[in-house]
Amino acid sequence: MTHAPYQDRFTVLREVAKRQKSRGMVDRIVQRLYGRAEEISEHTVSVQPGGIAWRWDDWADRIVTSRVWGVASMIAILGAILWVTIAGANVPSALLADGLFWIEAQLTVLFESLGSPAWLHGFLVLGVYRGLAWVIAVMLPPMAIFFPLFTFLEDLGYLPRVAFNLDRLFQRAGGHGKQALTMAMGFGCNAAGIVATRIIESPRERMLAILTNNFMPCNGRWPTLITMATLFIGGAVIVGQTTVAAAALVALVLIGVFMTLGVSWALTKTMLRGLPSAFTLELPPYRRPQLGRIFVRAFIDRTLKVLWRAIIVAAPAGGITWILGNVFVGDKALLYHASGALDGFGHALGLDGIILMAFILGLPANEIVMPIMIMGYLGSGAMLELDSLSQLKTLLVDQNGWTWLTAVCVMLFSLLHYPCGTTIYTIYKETLSVKWSTLSAIIPLVIAIAVCFAVAQLVRALGLV
Amino acid sequence: MMDAQCSSCALNPLTDSGLLAREGSADATVVLAGNPNVGKTSVFNALTGLRQHTGNWPGKTVLQARGFYPHRDKRIEVVDLPGTYSLSARSPEEEVARDAICFGNPDVTVVVVDATALERNLNLVLQIAEVSDRIVVCVNLLDEARRKHVWIDLKELALELGLPVVGTVALARRGILELKDAIDQIVSGQLSPSPKKPVYSEDVEAAIVGIVPSIQEINHTSLPDRWIALRILEGDDSILGKLEQFYRRDDATMTEQAMAS
């Protein structure tokens, strides 16, 4: 083997580097810079006496990061945000639905006056337009409230406090405290959460964070979860509907956190053995959020982006679903051949064929799961004028046999099932491993099926539905 | 010889995986470095008028973003780097920052520091000053420092460091014009800062002298030999891997040229 002379230089220098590791020279080099920094700051920084005395942030930190109140205040804050979202979204949702379906009626009149064939009207108005109208009416208001509130917390500096509170739990599960930060990002978008795992230094703990990020419901899933909780769980009680619905969502997020910890723990014991590494998490100072900026950013960057994604996928999906629902093979429409095949399995999980199909077709983007579901039901030919959220409940319950169990299973399945296509692709880009990318979808899917199956069978066995 | 090419070669992290596509050419490239959560992205947004997502927690920026701004007939490219506490690159996102500062040959490195925690932030400034002279120190969050009754003598700071210092409140866009001017002075050559480099204890200095000749022979980057010596003395051998990459490529190029002639 030829040996280039320059390689000797590298070898010698590598030896020098290796030898240093045990010596005190490292400390002296590092100390020199720290000493200099201290010196400079002594010469240039002055703190007015008494200036630091009044610090509301110290006071706030004593509560939100305390052992006793930390987790409790975290749950309370999350509950409050969801409560405001649900309470605030009802009225604008109804107004939007009214407006959009009034337009649908006008479009129908227009199509009739132009003498267009029934299939064209069906495809464009009852398929594409109605699908879109539903997506906007159901998804826009909760997002427009939830995202700014969440961005507010992010700007304030609350998220690292969450990581601080959860650190001990993650250590015990073999994970990294910063995993909580990547989870908070996952709350917005799982793909962003996956990229955010780069802040975790150790590859083992980073992989844990990647594999479990899915258990945090993302932008695309929130509208489904909020609607289900509002209609079926809040709707099941007479007083305090909003509070009950918000509590159900908090419980769901806690299930997600629990799953994250459980799966991290199980992986630590099996495929990703190792000890959690220590880290220092900085608690940044609270900063006054820029209210105007938050509103604009949350609305444009998050709300409209999610809505747009839903619309561009839901529009063609609406058309296709309408076609599938109206092209007959034998005595049944194509749609029902497909969903019929899935019905048995779906039923075992507390779901049905249409719901399962919506989750399968929703792989590219979670945003479209509910639109597909609704369009699947609407495609039944029994064209119901849907002009309010309560009508949606009528459609699901009276015409398609939903119970509260169906809603609970949809929420659980949505929370657990698998990351969207974009996220899986991001996982592949970050890990460059087919094995881990596949596992990131398989692990949640197995858990989702197991949990929904157990819940559905248990509830039915107890005769609760 | 390779220095000129390196601003567009594969080893240069500034050219790959940016969030924004490179649009046209720029007259100069500026990178924004700093500890996590000091408002680098806010400075970036204020400079470029873009709206990169900001958030009050360390680790928000994991990918570099790039943008442009026009200033005095020049088109300046700005790269927003992930936050880092040091140049020793202990995580992938810190490595992005380290590579951009050390191997990206930026025309100017703007080190953004948090006015409310100057001492801790200065450590990175001092580290970067060992790698490069073309630095502007941007003391951000001055409003917050004022709220906490912390005052910073910016002129004295500039003297102590031997570097231009600009105070900013990036969210309110205060001091951004001054920052652009300071950058421009370095880009146009009106100002060549000479940061004060720390002298280490005798044994460290002796060790540096001992290995610098070997480093000189293999250093095909624009990094100072002294800085590389310090990293080796700290036991960081990853830097040698980087140097070897640069050396090998040069070696291959020279062999090709020799064969051609």
Interface residues (C-beta under 8 A of the other chain):
Chain A: A4 Y6 R9 F10 V12 L13 R14 V16 A17 K18 Q20 K21 M25 V26 R28 I29 V30 R32 L33 Y34 R36 A37 E38 I40 S41 H43 T44 V45 S46 V47 Q48 G50 G51 I52 T151 E154 D155 L156 G157 L159 P160 K178 L181 V195 A196 R198 I199 I200 E201 E282 P284 P285 Y286 R287 P289 Q290 R297 D301
Chain B: P36 N37 R51 H53 T54 G55 N56 W57 P58 G59 V62 L63 P82 R90 S91 P92 E93 T116 L118 E119 R120 L122 N123 V125 L126 Q127 E144 K148 H149 V150 W151 I152 D153 L154 E156 L157 E160 L161 L171 P198 Y200 S201 D203 V204 A207 I211 S214 I215 E217 I218 L230 I232 L233 E234 G235 D236 D237 L240 L243 E244 Y247 D251
